[in-house]
Amino acid sequence: MRKIIALIISVFFIAFAFSQNLAHIIIDNRGNADVITFSVDNNVFVNLTKDGNLIDWGIQDNTPGFKTFPPKLGKYMGREEYYSPTENAAYAGKVKYIGSTLVTYYTSDDNEALKEKVKTLGSRYFDYYPSYDDAAFKGNIKTAGYVAFTYYASFEDENYKGKIKTVGSTMLTYYGSVDDKAFKGKIKSIDRNSFTYYSSYERKEYSGMPKSGVQMAFAGGVQFLIKNY
């Protein structure tokens, strides 16, 4: 099992080591995309939330020992520069450069509703759904560079409203209210990749757990990882 996890982790990073694009999306136990990752220069990965807040950044963790799945990032030892504390309050003290990648942020002069969200990451420009849009996804990333995001609307099923619907041309679906309580809300399919889970009528200790092994899909040039804990 450890060898399998190690191999998957290697693929997770190496597949995008020289990319400047959206690299991977981590989806949690109930279908929420809680980490959207972009690769930048020097094999560095930058993690954002779906509403455009920068979480952290780092490189492939090559330290000895057991690795988690999805993999955590190792510390980046390269160039890191920060905006001065005396600069605009929207970005004062935030990271400015990661390697040669410049990070900028929206200010109240741009749009008060977008203040402090990532505006550019290197050459990628981020646009967001406006505050007057659907409540289920207003403020979420609309486009990141050339990649467009859509989300399920507030009038749709309670178990997947606000969740990512498409990433570029890749469609995501989720189990809904009519499905078993053990897995409603969980990811059902990503493009042509389907995911199944043990129901509440099966062995209790397996209820809601995936019937397949480690859940991972590659679609539209993006790696999707589903953590089931």
BELZITA-V139649 format. One line per field, one symbol per residue. phi: phi as a letter, one per 40 degrees, with the letter a starting at -180 (. if undefined). psi: psi as a letter, one per 30 degrees, with the letter a starting at -180 (. if undefined). A space follows every 10 residues. Layout:
phi: ???
psi: ???
This chain:
phi: .ccccccccc cdccdbdbcb bdcabbbcdb gcccabbbcb cgfcbbcbcc bgcccaaibd cbcchcbcbc ccccccbccb bbcccccddc bdgccbbbgc ccbbbcbccc adcbdgcccb bgccbbbbcc cccdccbcgc dcbbgcccbb bcccccddcb cgccbbbgcc cbbbcbcccd ccbcgccbab fccbbbbccc ccddcbdgcc cccccaabaf gbcbbbcba
psi: eeeeeeeeee eeeefgfglg akelkkkafg gkjfkkkkka lhhkkkkllf ggkkealalk jgkllkklkl klklkkgakk llkkffakff gkflkekjbg jkkllklffe jefgkflkek jbfkkkllkl fgakffgkfl kekjbgkkkl lklffakffg kflkekjbgk kkllkafflk ffgkflkelj bgklkllklf fakeffkflk fabkjkkjkg gkkkkjkh.
